[in-house]
Amino acid sequence: MLSRLSIRELVLIERLDLDFGPGLTVLTGETGAGKSILLDALGLALGARAEGRLVRGGARQAQVVAAFDLEAGHPALNLAASQDLVEPGELLLLKRWVTAEGRSRASVNDRPVSAGLLRSLGDFLVEIQGQFDQRGLLDWRNHSGFLDAFGRAGPQVTAVRGAYREWRAARDSVSAAADRLARAREQEENLRHALEELTALDPQTEEVARLAEERQLLMHRSAILNALGEVEQGLFGSGRAENLTVRSLRALERVAEKAGERLDPLLQTLERALGELEEAGRLLAGLTADSDLEPDRLAEVEDRFFALKDLARKHGVEPDNLPALMRDLARRLEVLENGTAKLSALEETAEAAEAAFRETCRTLSVRRQAAAAEFDAAVAVELAPLRLEHARFVTDLAGLPPEDWGAGGAERVQFLIAANPGAEPGPLAKIASGGELARLLLALGVVLSRQSAARTLVFDEVDAGIGGATAAAVGERLERLAGDSQVLVVTHSPQVAARGRQHLQVSKSGCNRVVRTAVASLETKAREEEIARMLAGTEVTPEARRAAAKLLESQA
């Protein structure tokens, strides 16, 4: 609930701090005293449009702070916590500043936020029912939520949302598959030609790099072969290294016995050298006979090397990506070949999901129809005592075209009113006059009082233009509504004011040049005097005081 409202430099208010409690709080005062300023201040804290005209003359900026004490799990606390704006057990402090130039800023628990977030929080915190209010009950987009809450249709609503998500996902899958199939069919001839071309070439990963290396080798074939020839002649020709090594080894072997073991290291070294020369001979023979160095090999390598490069350039990929491209083309053709069957299967799934969605919508509709009848009857009971006995309230359930179906179901819920007998019901805000609308919203608020997440309800002059028994009925309903919610009401009716648990008097003082609005919390005697003023008018008489005391006594 709203626990405190602090206002600085706003219109006619220089400095004001108000504490609020549970139940019914009434705000009274003479016309023009500034009661609407309090509602403007609260609206500013809840994200309403900020204007420079709201700043008190001579001040640089105005400030409003609204503190809310909420139970754990309240939707506003959940939203604030999701933005890391509040810790468990903390009050929710909404602050708003507006400069004389019309610039504004906002914070929640001293953390900067946007005015849009304030509005989102405000929708969970406060519902203002005034003659010019266009939110809450007057917005038809909220009506299905109100009706579903009244009819306790939570399980059915959840089922519809889940079924709609599944149906939408199935439709999206069908659409995506159909698009892929259509694109594949448009490109089928090109796909097949490209795949045949790639398959014929059969590119391998990193093949171009290997070919480039081999090509480099082959381009220097003559020089390499000449070098190998020189090596062969040098190592194995007449009088060359191998022959000289063999001759040296034989010479040492002839005298080895005569030298004891002194020649053994040299003999072993020459034997190893001879072995290495033989290994070099084998390697040399292999290189000389290598087919990779054959004269025609360079042409083969270059043909394939440039064929791969050209094909990669044609498809706009790197040569190493040609194998992946070939696999991708094969998959796309597979989509084309199997796409019709897959699309048919997806369409069957979507049809089943639509059937399930329709069934959940039908179940929800049945629940809504029963709730609508009960709701209309409950509202009708409240209308007559509020001098709306000729009005006819209707909850309209209208089927929507398939393209408008959504998570809220397949029908539109709208509250309608026919203000006069024989008239066609129409939207609340367009049919009912200001005073009628305020009382109608009160009737709806009473019926829906246990369903609203916004536990602070504000009524601005709901008793406008009525008195006597009708005013008493308004007061009785406000008091009943305050049993479940915190209710603030701006009133000119003594019958309504007498029912308040808290009574705030708004007054204006000062000369023409400096005028200020003040608010006082009234206790027994002061409250009796204020209600007497409301009963008597300009001059408070002893009779008015006695009537006020009796009126207050009857509400005790």
C-alpha distance (Angstrom), angle and dihedral (degrees) to the residues before:
residue distance angle dihedral
M1 . . .
L2 3.80 . .
S3 3.81 105.6 .
R4 3.80 103.2 172.0
L5 3.79 140.2 10.6
S6 3.81 119.1 -165.8
I7 3.79 120.4 -171.9
R8 3.80 129.4 -173.1
E9 3.82 127.5 -175.3
L10 3.81 95.9 -17.1
V11 3.83 116.8 152.1
L12 3.82 102.9 -60.8
I13 3.79 96.4 -8.7
E14 3.79 116.3 96.1
R15 3.80 98.4 176.1
L16 3.79 129.2 -10.1
D17 3.81 135.3 162.9
L18 3.80 118.5 -174.4
D19 3.79 127.2 -175.5
F20 3.79 118.8 -156.0
G21 3.76 131.0 -161.6
P22 3.79 134.5 -165.7
G23 3.80 123.9 -75.5
L24 3.79 126.4 31.7
T25 3.81 120.6 -12.9
V26 3.81 116.8 -173.6
L27 3.80 125.2 -159.4
T28 3.76 116.8 -159.0
G29 3.79 136.9 169.2
E30 3.75 142.3 126.8
T31 3.78 119.6 -61.4
G32 3.79 109.8 -81.5
A33 3.79 94.1 20.7
G34 3.79 90.7 121.1
K35 3.79 106.2 -100.0
S36 3.79 90.1 141.7
I37 3.82 89.1 57.3
L38 3.80 89.2 68.8
L39 3.79 90.3 54.1
D40 3.81 90.1 47.0
A41 3.79 89.1 52.0
L42 3.80 92.9 49.7
G43 3.80 90.5 46.2
L44 3.81 90.2 51.2
A45 3.81 90.5 54.3
L46 3.80 88.7 50.0
G47 3.79 94.0 55.6
A48 3.81 103.3 -89.3
R49 3.78 118.4 156.2
A50 3.81 112.7 -71.6
E51 3.80 119.1 -136.7
G52 3.78 131.1 -178.2
R53 3.83 90.9 -128.3
L54 3.80 88.4 72.1
V55 3.81 91.7 67.8
R56 3.81 113.2 96.5
G57 3.80 113.7 -109.0
G58 3.79 111.9 -87.6
A59 3.81 94.4 15.8
R60 3.81 124.0 112.9
Q61 3.80 96.7 -143.4
A62 3.78 143.5 -4.3
Q63 3.79 126.2 -132.9
V64 3.79 132.9 -161.4
V65 3.82 126.3 -174.0
A66 3.81 121.7 -171.5
A67 3.81 117.4 -171.0
F68 3.81 120.3 -160.6
D69 3.79 126.2 -166.6
L70 3.80 105.9 -157.1
E71 3.76 135.6 -179.7
A72 3.80 118.9 -113.0
G73 3.79 112.7 -84.3
H74 3.81 94.8 27.5
P75 3.85 108.9 152.2
A76 3.82 91.6 -123.0
L77 3.81 91.0 54.4
N78 3.80 90.3 47.7
L79 3.80 90.8 51.8
A80 3.81 92.6 46.7
A81 3.81 91.6 46.8
S82 3.80 90.5 51.5
Q83 3.83 86.8 59.6
D84 3.84 92.9 45.9
L85 3.80 90.4 -114.2
V86 3.79 101.8 125.6
E87 3.79 139.2 34.8
P88 3.83 123.9 -144.9
G89 3.79 111.2 -78.7
E90 3.81 95.3 18.0
L91 3.78 125.3 127.5
L92 3.78 115.5 -115.5
L93 3.81 107.2 -117.4
L94 3.80 115.7 -166.7
K95 3.81 114.1 -169.2
R96 3.76 130.3 -176.1
W97 3.78 131.4 -178.1
V98 3.79 126.8 -169.2
T99 3.80 125.7 -175.7
A100 3.78 127.4 -144.0
E101 3.83 86.5 -106.0
G102 3.80 90.4 58.7
R103 3.82 98.9 -106.5
S104 3.77 115.9 137.3
R105 3.78 141.6 -171.9
A106 3.79 132.9 -173.9
S107 3.78 141.5 -159.6
V108 3.77 139.7 -172.3
N109 3.79 114.4 -148.8
D110 3.81 87.6 -13.3
R111 3.81 93.8 -55.7
P112 3.82 115.3 119.6
V113 3.82 114.7 -110.2
S114 3.79 138.5 165.8
A115 3.78 124.7 -96.9
G116 3.80 86.2 -117.8
L117 3.80 91.2 62.9
L118 3.81 89.6 48.9
R119 3.80 88.7 54.5
S120 3.80 91.0 49.7
L121 3.80 90.6 51.3
G122 3.79 90.6 44.1
D123 3.80 91.3 57.2
F124 3.81 87.7 62.0
L125 3.80 96.1 41.4
V126 3.79 111.4 41.8
E127 3.78 136.7 19.9
I128 3.79 114.3 -162.9
Q129 3.80 115.7 -159.4
G130 3.76 108.7 -166.3
Q131 3.77 137.0 144.2
F132 3.80 91.6 -97.1
D133 3.79 100.3 34.5
Q134 3.80 115.6 124.7
R135 3.78 100.5 179.5
G136 3.77 133.4 80.1
L137 3.79 112.8 18.9
L138 3.80 93.7 9.0
D139 3.80 93.1 60.6
W140 3.81 107.0 84.2
R141 3.80 90.3 -154.8
N142 3.81 87.5 71.6
H143 3.79 95.5 49.8
S144 3.79 97.4 86.3
G145 3.81 89.5 53.7
F146 3.81 91.8 50.6
L147 3.80 92.6 47.6
D148 3.81 93.6 45.8
A149 3.79 90.9 49.7
F150 3.80 90.7 48.8
G151 3.81 91.8 48.2
R152 3.83 93.0 43.8
A153 3.79 89.2 -125.0
G154 3.80 94.6 152.6
P155 3.84 95.8 124.0
Q156 3.80 91.7 48.2
V157 3.82 92.0 47.3
T158 3.81 90.4 50.0
A159 3.80 90.8 49.6
V160 3.82 91.6 50.8
R161 3.81 92.1 49.8
G162 3.79 92.0 49.6
A163 3.80 93.4 46.1
Y164 3.79 91.0 48.0
R165 3.82 91.9 51.7
E166 3.81 90.3 51.5
W167 3.79 92.6 46.5
R168 3.80 92.3 47.6
A169 3.81 91.1 48.8
A170 3.81 90.2 49.8
R171 3.82 91.3 48.8
D172 3.80 90.3 49.4
S173 3.81 90.0 51.7
V174 3.80 90.9 51.4
S175 3.79 91.7 48.2
A176 3.81 93.2 48.6
A177 3.82 92.6 46.8
A178 3.80 91.7 47.8
D179 3.82 90.7 50.5
R180 3.81 91.9 49.7
L181 3.79 91.3 48.4
A182 3.79 92.6 48.1
R183 3.81 92.2 49.8
A184 3.79 90.9 46.8
R185 3.79 92.1 51.6
E186 3.79 91.5 49.5
Q187 3.81 90.0 53.9
E188 3.81 99.6 34.9
E189 3.84 97.4 112.9
N190 3.80 92.7 46.6
L191 3.79 91.3 45.6
R192 3.79 93.3 52.3
H193 3.81 93.2 46.7
A194 3.81 91.8 48.4
L195 3.79 92.7 47.4
E196 3.80 92.2 48.7
E197 3.80 89.9 50.3
L198 3.79 92.1 49.9
T199 3.79 93.8 43.3
A200 3.80 91.2 52.2
L201 3.79 90.9 52.3
D202 3.83 93.4 39.4
P203 3.82 97.2 -161.3
Q204 3.80 118.8 -152.8
T205 3.76 130.2 -148.7
E206 3.85 113.0 -88.5
E207 3.81 89.6 -0.4
V208 3.80 94.1 130.3
A209 3.81 91.1 57.2
R210 3.80 91.3 51.5
L211 3.80 91.7 47.5
A212 3.79 91.3 48.6
E213 3.80 89.9 53.9
E214 3.82 92.5 47.8
R215 3.79 91.2 46.1
Q216 3.78 90.1 53.6
L217 3.80 88.7 52.4
L218 3.80 94.5 48.4
M219 3.78 93.6 47.3
H220 3.83 87.1 64.5
R221 3.83 95.1 41.5
S222 3.83 96.7 123.9
A223 3.78 94.3 50.1
I224 3.80 91.2 47.1
L225 3.83 93.4 48.6
N226 3.83 91.3 47.4
A227 3.77 89.9 51.9
L228 3.82 91.0 49.0
G229 3.83 89.7 50.6
E230 3.76 91.3 52.6
V231 3.77 90.6 49.7
E232 3.80 91.5 49.9
Q233 3.81 91.7 49.5
G234 3.76 91.9 45.8
L235 3.78 95.8 48.7
F236 3.77 103.7 32.9
G237 3.79 109.0 18.8
S238 3.81 124.8 106.5
G239 3.77 110.6 -61.8
R240 3.77 91.9 5.3
A241 3.78 135.4 130.8
E242 3.79 99.5 -71.0
N243 3.82 94.5 46.4
L244 3.77 92.1 45.5
T245 3.79 91.1 49.5
V246 3.84 91.4 50.2
R247 3.82 92.0 48.8
S248 3.80 91.2 48.4
L249 3.80 91.7 49.2
R250 3.85 92.2 50.2
A251 3.78 92.0 48.9
L252 3.78 92.4 54.0
E253 3.80 93.5 44.5
R254 3.87 89.6 58.2
V255 3.78 92.4 58.9
A256 3.80 99.9 30.2
E257 3.82 95.6 100.6
K258 3.79 91.2 51.5
A259 3.84 92.1 52.4
G260 3.78 95.9 50.4
E261 3.84 111.1 -146.7
R262 3.80 96.3 -28.8
L263 3.82 93.3 96.8
D264 3.83 96.1 44.8
P265 3.86 97.1 93.4
L266 3.80 91.1 50.2
L267 3.81 92.0 46.9
Q268 3.81 90.7 50.9
T269 3.79 91.9 49.0
L270 3.81 92.4 50.8
E271 3.82 90.6 47.5
R272 3.82 89.9 53.7
A273 3.78 91.4 47.1
L274 3.79 90.0 51.8
G275 3.83 90.3 51.3
E276 3.80 91.6 50.5
L277 3.80 90.3 49.3
E278 3.81 90.1 52.1
E279 3.86 89.8 50.4
A280 3.80 89.6 49.1
G281 3.76 88.1 52.1
R282 3.77 92.3 54.2
L283 3.83 91.8 48.4
L284 3.77 90.9 47.2
A285 3.78 91.6 51.4
G286 3.80 90.6 49.8
L287 3.78 93.3 50.7
T288 3.74 93.0 46.4
A289 3.80 91.0 51.0
D290 3.91 94.2 41.8
S291 3.83 110.4 131.5
D292 3.81 88.9 -147.5
L293 3.76 87.3 71.2
E294 3.77 94.5 50.0
P295 3.82 114.4 125.5
D296 3.85 95.8 -114.2
R297 3.81 95.3 47.5
L298 3.81 94.9 82.1
A299 3.80 92.2 60.3
E300 3.83 91.2 49.9
V301 3.80 92.9 49.4
E302 3.79 94.1 46.7
D303 3.81 92.7 47.6
R304 3.81 92.0 55.1
F305 3.79 94.2 38.7
F306 3.79 93.4 55.4
A307 3.81 92.7 39.0
L308 3.82 89.9 58.5
K309 3.81 92.4 44.9
D310 3.82 92.1 49.5
L311 3.82 93.2 48.4
A312 3.78 91.7 48.5
R313 3.82 90.2 49.9
K314 3.79 90.1 48.9
H315 3.80 92.6 55.6
G316 3.79 95.1 38.5
V317 3.80 96.1 -118.6
E318 3.76 138.0 113.5
P319 3.84 113.7 -93.4
D320 3.81 91.0 -114.9
N321 3.83 88.7 58.6
L322 3.80 94.4 58.8
P323 3.85 93.6 93.8
A324 3.82 90.4 52.5
L325 3.80 89.9 47.4
M326 3.78 90.0 52.3
R327 3.82 90.8 52.2
D328 3.81 91.0 47.2
L329 3.81 92.4 51.6
A330 3.79 89.5 49.3
R331 3.82 90.4 52.2
R332 3.79 91.9 48.8
L333 3.77 91.1 51.9
E334 3.79 88.5 47.8
V335 3.81 88.3 54.4
L336 3.78 87.8 53.2
E337 3.78 93.4 47.6
N338 3.81 94.8 44.0
G339 3.80 97.8 25.0
T340 3.78 97.4 94.5
A341 3.80 92.6 54.8
K342 3.81 92.1 45.2
L343 3.79 91.7 47.1
S344 3.79 90.5 51.3
A345 3.80 90.4 51.3
L346 3.81 91.5 49.6
E347 3.79 90.8 48.4
E348 3.80 89.9 53.0
T349 3.81 89.5 51.4
A350 3.80 90.8 49.4
E351 3.81 91.3 49.4
A352 3.79 90.3 51.5
A353 3.82 90.6 48.2
E354 3.80 90.6 49.9
A355 3.80 90.7 50.2
A356 3.81 89.8 51.0
F357 3.82 90.4 48.6
R358 3.80 91.3 49.7
E359 3.79 90.2 51.1
T360 3.80 93.6 50.6
C361 3.81 88.9 47.3
R362 3.80 89.9 51.5
T363 3.80 90.9 51.3
L364 3.82 90.9 48.1
S365 3.80 90.8 46.9
V366 3.80 91.4 53.7
R367 3.78 89.1 50.9
R368 3.79 91.6 47.3
Q369 3.79 93.2 49.1
A370 3.78 91.1 53.7
A371 3.82 91.2 45.1
A372 3.83 91.4 47.2
A373 3.80 92.0 54.5
E374 3.81 91.0 48.4
F375 3.80 91.9 44.0
D376 3.81 94.3 48.9
A377 3.81 90.3 50.0
A378 3.82 92.1 48.9
V379 3.83 91.7 49.5
A380 3.82 91.1 47.6
V381 3.81 89.5 57.2
E382 3.80 89.4 56.2
L383 3.82 97.0 46.0
A384 3.80 101.8 66.3
P385 3.83 97.3 57.8
L386 3.81 88.2 48.5
R387 3.83 91.4 59.3
L388 3.79 91.5 -103.9
E389 3.78 95.0 110.4
H390 3.81 92.1 131.5
A391 3.75 94.3 50.7
R392 3.80 120.7 99.4
F393 3.79 119.0 -152.1
V394 3.81 118.6 -156.5
T395 3.79 132.1 -176.9
D396 3.80 103.9 -148.3
L397 3.81 119.9 -153.3
A398 3.79 109.3 -167.7
G399 3.79 123.5 -178.6
L400 3.79 115.1 -122.7
P401 3.81 127.8 -140.2
P402 3.83 112.5 -102.8
E403 3.80 92.5 -105.3
D404 3.83 88.9 62.2
W405 3.80 97.0 48.2
G406 3.76 113.1 119.1
A407 3.77 147.7 150.4
G408 3.81 88.8 -57.3
G409 3.78 92.8 60.5
A410 3.76 137.6 -104.2
E411 3.80 98.2 -61.7
R412 3.77 139.9 61.8
V413 3.79 119.7 -123.4
Q414 3.79 116.6 -152.9
F415 3.80 133.1 167.6
L416 3.81 111.2 -134.5
I417 3.81 133.6 -175.7
A418 3.78 134.0 -159.5
A419 3.81 104.8 -159.4
N420 3.81 95.0 -167.2
P421 3.81 134.2 37.4
G422 3.80 112.9 -90.0
A423 3.79 93.4 16.7
E424 3.78 121.4 125.5
P425 3.80 113.8 -110.2
G426 3.80 114.9 -108.4
P427 3.82 140.4 171.6
L428 3.79 113.9 -50.8
A429 3.79 97.7 -120.0
K430 3.81 94.3 46.6
I431 3.79 99.5 45.8
A432 3.80 106.7 37.0
S433 3.81 122.2 68.9
G434 3.79 120.5 -127.0
G435 3.81 97.5 -90.1
E436 3.80 93.1 38.8
L437 3.76 91.0 48.9
A438 3.79 93.1 52.0
R439 3.80 92.0 51.5
L440 3.80 91.8 43.8
L441 3.80 90.1 53.2
L442 3.79 88.5 49.5
A443 3.80 90.2 53.8
L444 3.79 90.7 49.2
G445 3.80 90.7 45.9
V446 3.80 91.3 53.2
V447 3.80 92.3 50.7
L448 3.81 92.4 44.8
S449 3.79 96.7 37.8
R450 3.80 95.3 114.8
Q451 3.80 94.0 47.5
S452 3.82 105.2 55.3
A453 3.81 120.9 99.8
A454 3.84 88.6 -155.9
R455 3.80 102.1 83.7
T456 3.81 95.2 -174.9
L457 3.80 113.4 74.1
V458 3.80 121.7 -174.1
F459 3.81 123.4 -162.4
D460 3.78 118.7 -168.8
E461 3.83 111.7 -154.2
V462 3.78 94.1 -32.0
D463 3.83 87.1 165.8
A464 3.82 95.1 56.2
G465 3.81 111.7 146.7
I466 3.80 97.5 4.0
G467 3.77 136.5 97.5
G468 3.77 143.7 159.9
A469 3.78 116.7 32.4
T470 3.78 93.2 -2.0
A471 3.80 92.1 54.5
A472 3.80 89.0 47.7
A473 3.81 89.4 52.2
V474 3.81 90.3 50.7
G475 3.79 90.3 50.6
E476 3.79 92.6 47.9
R477 3.81 91.1 52.0
L478 3.78 93.5 46.6
E479 3.79 89.3 51.5
R480 3.79 90.9 48.5
L481 3.79 90.5 48.4
A482 3.80 89.3 50.7
G483 3.78 89.4 60.4
D484 3.81 88.8 75.6
S485 3.79 102.2 22.8
Q486 3.76 140.6 32.1
V487 3.81 105.6 -102.3
L488 3.80 128.0 -165.0
V489 3.80 117.7 -172.7
V490 3.79 131.7 -176.4
T491 3.79 104.3 -149.2
H492 3.80 145.0 171.8
S493 3.80 92.4 -171.5
P494 3.82 118.8 101.9
Q495 3.82 89.3 -157.6
V496 3.81 89.5 59.1
A497 3.81 94.9 40.2
A498 3.81 91.9 53.1
R499 3.80 91.0 61.7
G500 3.79 96.1 57.6
R501 3.78 120.6 114.7
Q502 3.81 87.3 -156.3
H503 3.80 122.8 31.6
L504 3.82 120.9 -161.0
Q505 3.80 120.2 -173.1
V506 3.79 117.9 -154.2
S507 3.79 116.2 -155.6
K508 3.78 138.9 170.7
S509 3.79 125.2 -142.7
G510 3.78 140.8 171.3
C511 3.77 138.8 63.4
N512 3.79 127.7 -64.4
R513 3.80 93.2 -85.4
V514 3.82 98.3 46.1
V515 3.80 116.2 31.7
R516 3.77 123.6 167.2
T517 3.78 134.8 -174.3
A518 3.79 118.2 -138.6
V519 3.79 133.0 -175.6
A520 3.80 124.6 -149.9
S521 3.79 128.7 -170.8
L522 3.80 106.5 -131.6
E523 3.78 125.4 -142.0
T524 3.81 128.1 -166.9
K525 3.83 104.8 -60.7
A526 3.78 96.7 31.8
R527 3.77 90.1 47.1
E528 3.81 91.2 50.3
E529 3.80 89.3 52.0
E530 3.84 92.1 50.0
I531 3.80 92.8 50.4
A532 3.80 89.5 46.7
R533 3.81 88.1 54.3
M534 3.80 89.5 50.8
L535 3.82 89.8 51.1
A536 3.80 97.8 43.8
G537 3.77 104.2 32.8
T538 3.82 119.5 -148.5
E539 3.84 99.2 -0.4
V540 3.79 117.9 45.0
T541 3.81 109.7 -143.2
P542 3.80 130.3 -165.1
E543 3.80 87.8 -111.0
A544 3.78 89.9 55.7
R545 3.80 90.8 50.5
R546 3.78 91.6 50.7
A547 3.79 90.7 48.1
A548 3.80 90.3 49.3
A549 3.80 91.9 50.1
K550 3.80 90.5 49.2
L551 3.78 91.6 48.0
L552 3.80 91.6 51.2
E553 3.78 91.6 45.0
S554 3.79 91.1 53.8
Q555 3.80 89.7 56.7
A556 3.80 95.7 47.5
